[in-house]
Amino acid sequence: MKNSRLSAAVSALAVASLIGLTVATQRPTAAQVSLKGDDLVGTWELVSTQDMKTGVVTKTTGTAWLQFTRSHWTIVDMGAGRTVTATAEFDKLSRDAQVKTNYARIWNDKNEQIFAARGGTYTLVGDKLHHPATLAIYTNIIGIDRVLKITRLDKSTLIAQTEYPDDPTESSEVTYRRID
């Protein structure tokens, strides 16, 4: 469930940031907004996540980029502090050690995902962004229609709320900034 929540939060954050930051002519709004696919095109970076139950805001220490084309989205998320193994050092490892090293590039020793990648198509309906994953490292999310509600949108900031598909009592608010 923890990996699913991380994956859902990262996906929601990336998609939300791209939507809000590309629409340079809109003023901030709390009302329902109507977006077009062209409004999303670009690259967004996750800034922070807020737990809506506790109010705790966590600033992003890694890098999470969400990218949109006119019809598709992708997200790549890398936690801070991932270990680096030089190619020459990796080549000297036994086959079993190479497999463990490759595993450690995606999952830490607590079995928490530290690198995520996923993508798919999206549909906009008013202020709701539907973005089911077509491909993902964490395969449990493939085909699940995730929905983000855009709550603030201006030239440089996108804020959206998401609910976790496996626990509707939990939700997060993600903040993105436009980087292109």
N, C-alpha and C positions, 0 to 999 in steps of 0.2 A: 504494500500500500504506500509506503514512503517513496519508493521509486516512481510510482504512478503519480503521486502528488508532485514530486519534483518535476517530472516530465510535463504534467499539466500546467504547473506554474510557469515553467520556462516557456512552454509553447504559448501560453496566454500572454506573457509579457512581451515576447518578441512580436507577436502579431499585433498587439495593441500599440506598440511604439511606432510601427511603420504606418499605421492608419492615421494617427493623429499628427504626426510630424510632417507629413507630406502635404497637408492641406494648409497652405500658407495664408490663404485669404479668409479663413474662417476665424471668428472670434471664439474665445472659450465659451462653453455652454454646458449647462447641466441638463438641458432638455434633450429629447431624442434628436439625434442628428441623422441626416441621410447622406451616406457616403457613396462614392463611386469607386470602382476598382482602380481607376487612374489616380485617385487620391492617395492610394497606398503605395504606389510604386516607389521603391527606394530602400534604404538600409536604416535600421533603427537599433539603438543600443539600450539595453536594460540598465536602469539607474538604481531602482530600489523595489522592494516588495513589502507590502504591509499586510499583516495578519488581521483580518477584519474582526475576529473574535477578541483578540487581546489588544489590538491597536499598535503592536510592536512593528516598527519599521526597520527593515534590514537593508542596508546599502549593499549593492553588489560589489564583491571583491574580485570576481572573475570577469569573464567577458562573455556576453550573450548578444549575438546579432540576429536580428530578424530581417529577412529580405522578402520583398514582394515584387512580382511581375504583375502584368495585367490580369493574370489568371491563377498564379501559383504563389505559394509561400514556402520558405525554408527557414530553419533556425539552426544555429550552431552555438553551443553553450559550453564553455570550458571553465571549470572551477579554478580558483587561484591555487598556486602551489603544486601543480602537477609535476611529477618527477620527469626528468629528461634523461634518456639513455642514449649516449652517442652511438652512431651506427657501428663504428669500429668495436665498441664495447659489446653491443648487442650481438654482433656477428660471432663473438667469442663464446657466447653463452650456449649451454646445452639446449636441445630442442625443448625440454620441459621448462627450463628457465626462460626461454624465449616466449613460450605460451603464457607463463605467469607474468612476464613483463608486459606483454600485449594486453592481458586482462587488466593489469594495473593502470593502463592508459585510459580505461573507461570506468572502472570501479575501484574504490579504495578498499583498504583492509576491513572496513566496517560494512562492505557490500553496498555502499552508497555510490550512486552514479556521479562521476566527476567530469564526464564528457558526454554531451548529448547532441544528437543531430536528428532532424526529422523534417518532413515537408509534405505538401499536398496541394490541393486546390482550395479555394475559399469562395464564400458567397456572402454578400452584404445585404442585410435586411434592416433598414432604418439604422439604429445605433448598435445593432448586433452583428458580430462577425462570426460566421460559422466556418470552422477550419479543421475538418477531419484529416488525420494523418494518413497518407498513402504509403509512406515508408518511414521507418524509425528504428533506431538502435534498440530502444525499449519497445518491443513488439506488441505489448499489451494495449497500446493506445491506437494501433492501426485500425482505421474504420470507425472510430468513436467520434461522433459529432460534438466537438467542443465549441462552446459559445462564449465570446467575450462581449461584455456590455461596455461601450465607450462612455465614460462619464465626464471626461474633459478632453478638449482638443483645441490646440492653438498652433502657431507656427513652429514651435520647438518642443512641445510637450504633448505626450499622449498618456492618458491615465485610463485604465480599464479594470473591470472587476470580473473575476471568474469564480466558478464553483468547481470543486473537484468532483469528477464523475463517480468516484467510489465513496464519497462522503459529502452529501449535499449540505450538511450543517457547517462545513468549513468553506471559507472563501478567502481570496486574496485580492489585493488591489496592487496592480503593477504600474510603474512609471517608467516611460521610455523617453529618450531624446533622439532627435534626428541627427544622423552623422553624415548624410550626403544630400 
